[in-house]
Amino acid sequence: MEYQEAKNKFISTWGSLGTLWGINKAMAQIQALLFISTEALTTEEIMEELQISRGNTSMNVRQLIDWGIVTKELRPGERKEYFSTEKDVQELARIIAKERSRREIKPVIKTLEEVSSIKDDGSAATKELIKQTKALHDLAHTANSMLEKIVNQKQNWLTKSLLKMIQ
């Protein structure tokens, strides 16, 4: 396989996997392109390489910046903005896990806490709702606490955590 074919296949596959992380295909493809690029890229270079519109590129780059995955670089004497991404795979996974917890898991925990703390009117239906939502809340809270401990580890957190789990 030649370089361009391998590059295209990687970007396409990474884009498809993006939906599993909760991000859209174009956003994942932009991150993949930046991940394998040897230099920071401009909006125009991203658009040209991925054959996507300026609006799609700008919107997705902004979201990647919000996630903390992409950074904007300004170069003296140039009006163009350059974008790069975290190159350390484990740090990238840590950032994504932390952001997914903030955006997805914590709001669910809050909702489950609210629902499970409703007034018990003594009916079987209310008791079952409280029991099951409290059990889900406790599970989600425990899982999120474990994730936070893993995410807050320093260098090689993923490897260290996996090794601890299998030993």
C-alpha positions as CSV (number, residue, x, y, z in Angstrom):
1,M,0.0,0.0,0.0
2,E,1.4,3.4,-0.9
3,Y,1.5,6.4,1.4
4,Q,-1.6,8.3,0.0
5,E,-3.7,5.1,0.0
6,A,-2.7,4.3,3.6
7,K,-3.3,7.9,4.7
8,N,-6.8,8.0,3.1
9,K,-7.6,4.6,4.7
10,F,-6.5,5.8,8.1
11,I,-8.4,9.1,7.9
12,S,-11.6,7.3,6.7
13,T,-11.4,4.6,9.4
14,W,-10.7,7.1,12.1
15,G,-13.7,9.1,10.9
16,S,-16.0,6.1,11.1
17,L,-14.7,5.4,14.6
18,G,-15.5,8.9,15.6
19,T,-19.2,8.1,16.0
20,L,-18.3,5.6,18.7
21,W,-16.7,8.5,20.7
22,G,-19.8,10.6,20.2
23,I,-18.3,13.0,17.6
24,N,-19.3,13.3,13.9
25,K,-17.3,11.8,11.0
26,A,-15.9,15.1,9.7
27,M,-14.7,16.1,13.1
28,A,-12.9,12.7,13.6
29,Q,-11.4,13.0,10.1
30,I,-10.0,16.5,10.8
31,Q,-8.5,15.2,14.0
32,A,-7.0,12.2,12.2
33,L,-5.5,14.4,9.5
34,L,-3.9,16.7,12.1
35,F,-2.8,13.6,14.1
36,I,-0.7,12.3,11.2
37,S,0.4,15.6,9.8
38,T,4.1,16.6,10.4
39,E,3.1,20.3,10.7
40,A,0.1,22.4,11.8
41,L,-2.4,22.9,9.0
42,T,-4.6,25.9,8.0
43,T,-8.3,25.7,7.4
44,E,-7.7,25.8,3.7
45,E,-5.3,22.8,3.8
46,I,-7.8,20.8,5.9
47,M,-10.6,21.7,3.4
48,E,-8.5,20.7,0.4
49,E,-7.2,17.5,1.9
50,L,-10.6,16.2,3.1
51,Q,-12.8,17.8,0.4
52,I,-15.1,19.5,2.9
53,S,-16.6,23.0,3.0
54,R,-15.1,25.9,4.9
55,G,-18.2,26.0,7.2
56,N,-17.9,22.3,8.0
57,T,-14.2,22.7,8.6
58,S,-14.5,25.8,10.8
59,M,-17.4,24.4,12.9
60,N,-15.6,21.1,13.5
61,V,-12.3,22.6,14.3
62,R,-14.0,24.9,16.8
63,Q,-15.6,21.8,18.4
64,L,-12.3,20.0,18.5
65,I,-10.8,23.1,20.3
66,D,-13.7,23.0,22.8
67,W,-12.9,19.4,23.5
68,G,-9.3,20.3,24.2
69,I,-8.0,18.0,21.4
70,V,-6.9,20.7,18.9
71,T,-5.0,23.9,19.5
72,K,-4.8,27.0,17.4
73,E,-1.4,28.4,16.5
74,L,-0.8,32.0,15.3
75,R,2.4,32.7,13.5
76,P,4.0,36.1,13.5
77,G,3.4,38.1,10.3
78,E,0.7,35.7,9.0
79,R,-3.0,36.2,9.1
80,K,-3.8,32.5,8.7
81,E,-4.5,30.3,11.7
82,Y,-2.8,27.0,12.0
83,F,-4.2,23.9,13.8
84,S,-2.5,21.0,15.5
85,T,-3.6,18.1,17.7
86,E,-2.2,16.2,20.6
87,K,0.2,13.6,19.3
88,D,0.6,11.4,22.4
89,V,-2.0,8.7,22.0
90,Q,-2.5,8.1,25.8
91,E,-2.8,11.8,26.5
92,L,-5.4,12.1,23.6
93,A,-7.4,9.2,25.1
94,R,-7.2,10.9,28.6
95,I,-8.5,14.1,27.2
96,I,-11.4,12.4,25.3
97,A,-12.3,10.3,28.4
98,K,-12.3,13.4,30.6
99,E,-14.5,15.4,28.2
100,R,-16.9,12.6,27.6
101,S,-17.4,12.3,31.4
102,R,-18.1,16.0,31.7
103,R,-20.5,16.1,28.7
104,E,-22.2,12.8,29.0
105,I,-21.8,10.8,32.2
106,K,-22.1,13.6,34.8
107,P,-25.4,15.0,33.4
108,V,-26.8,11.5,33.5
109,I,-25.7,11.0,37.1
110,K,-27.3,14.3,38.0
111,T,-30.6,13.3,36.3
112,L,-30.6,9.9,38.0
113,E,-29.9,11.5,41.4
114,E,-32.9,13.9,40.9
115,V,-35.2,11.1,39.7
116,S,-34.2,8.7,42.5
117,S,-34.8,11.3,45.1
118,I,-38.5,11.9,44.3
119,K,-41.0,11.8,47.1
120,D,-42.0,8.2,48.0
121,D,-45.8,8.1,47.9
122,G,-45.9,4.5,49.1
123,S,-47.0,3.0,45.8
124,A,-45.2,0.0,44.3
125,A,-44.5,1.9,41.1
126,T,-42.8,4.8,42.9
127,K,-40.8,2.4,45.1
128,E,-39.6,0.5,42.0
129,L,-38.7,3.8,40.2
130,I,-36.7,5.0,43.2
131,K,-35.0,1.6,43.6
132,Q,-34.0,1.2,40.0
133,T,-32.9,4.8,39.3
134,K,-30.9,4.8,42.6
135,A,-29.2,1.6,41.5
136,L,-28.3,3.1,38.1
137,H,-27.1,6.3,39.8
138,D,-24.8,4.3,42.1
139,L,-23.4,2.3,39.2
140,A,-22.9,5.4,37.0
141,H,-21.3,7.3,39.9
142,T,-18.9,4.4,40.7
143,A,-18.0,4.0,37.0
144,N,-17.4,7.7,36.7
145,S,-15.3,7.8,39.9
146,M,-13.1,5.0,38.5
147,L,-12.8,6.8,35.2
148,E,-11.7,10.0,36.9
149,K,-9.1,8.1,38.9
150,I,-7.7,6.6,35.7
151,V,-7.9,9.9,33.8
152,N,-6.1,11.8,36.5
153,Q,-3.1,9.4,36.5
154,K,0.1,10.9,35.1
155,Q,2.1,9.6,32.2
156,N,1.1,6.2,30.7
157,W,-2.2,6.2,32.6
158,L,-3.8,3.8,30.2
159,T,-1.1,1.2,30.2
160,K,-0.7,1.4,34.0
161,S,-4.4,1.1,34.6
162,L,-4.8,-1.8,32.3
163,L,-1.9,-3.6,33.8
164,K,-3.4,-3.1,37.3
165,M,-6.7,-4.6,36.1
166,I,-5.2,-7.8,34.6
167,Q,-2.7,-8.5,37.4
